[in-house]
């Protein structure tokens, strides 16, 4: 494997560890998005473009949007409770 692949795998490990120590949900979602994007690059390096496209679309795209919507709903519910 090339040095580029090792750097990508190291970045994946850093992302996975930093998600566990992140205190804010928004930061965790952004780190998850970057993890998915790097994973799609790894799939491209491994010459599997179909998995790379799927990982980019589902992992970084659809799942992240669902996380953002959920985070917005949670914060909206917390805001309503403080007003009463």
C-alpha positions in Angstrom: 0.0 0.0 0.0 1.1 3.5 -0.7 1.9 6.3 1.8 -1.3 8.0 0.7 -3.4 5.0 1.8 -1.7 4.9 5.2 -2.4 8.6 5.7 -6.1 8.0 4.8 -6.3 5.1 7.2 -4.7 7.1 9.9 -7.2 9.9 9.4 -10.0 7.4 9.7 -8.7 6.3 13.0 -8.4 9.9 14.2 -12.0 10.6 13.1 -13.3 7.5 14.9 -11.5 8.3 18.1 -12.4 12.0 18.0 -16.1 11.2 17.6 -16.0 9.3 20.9 -14.5 12.3 22.7 -16.6 15.0 21.1 -18.9 16.8 23.5 -21.1 18.6 21.0 -23.4 16.7 18.7 -22.8 19.1 15.8 -19.1 18.4 15.9 -19.8 14.7 16.0 -21.9 14.9 12.9 -19.3 16.9 11.0 -16.6 14.4 12.0 -18.9 11.6 10.9 -19.3 13.3 7.5 -15.5 13.7 7.1 -15.1 10.0 8.1 -17.5 9.0 5.3 -15.9 11.2 2.7 -12.4 9.8 3.6 -13.8 6.3 3.5 -15.2 6.9 0.0 -11.7 8.0 -1.1 -10.3 4.8 0.4 -12.8 2.8 -1.7 -11.6 4.7 -4.8 -8.0 3.9 -3.9 -8.9 0.3 -3.6 -10.5 0.5 -7.1 -14.1 0.0 -6.0 -15.9 3.0 -7.4 -19.4 1.6 -6.9 -18.8 1.4 -3.1 -17.2 4.8 -3.2 -20.2 6.4 -4.7 -22.5 4.6 -2.3 -20.5 5.6 0.7 -20.4 9.3 -0.5 -24.1 9.4 -1.2 -25.4 7.5 1.8 -22.7 8.0 4.4 -21.8 11.7 3.9 -25.0 12.7 2.1 -28.3 11.2 3.3 -27.2 10.1 6.8 -25.7 13.4 7.6 -28.8 15.3 6.4 -30.9 13.0 8.6 -28.6 13.7 11.6 -28.8 17.5 11.0 -32.6 17.3 10.8 -32.7 15.3 14.0 -30.4 17.7 15.8 -32.6 20.6 14.7 -35.7 18.8 16.1 -34.0 18.0 19.4 -32.9 21.6 19.9 -36.4 22.9 18.9 -37.9 20.6 21.6 -35.4 21.8 24.2 -36.1 25.4 23.3 -39.9 24.9 23.7 -39.5 23.5 27.2 -37.4 26.4 28.4 -40.1 28.9 27.2 -42.8 27.4 29.4 
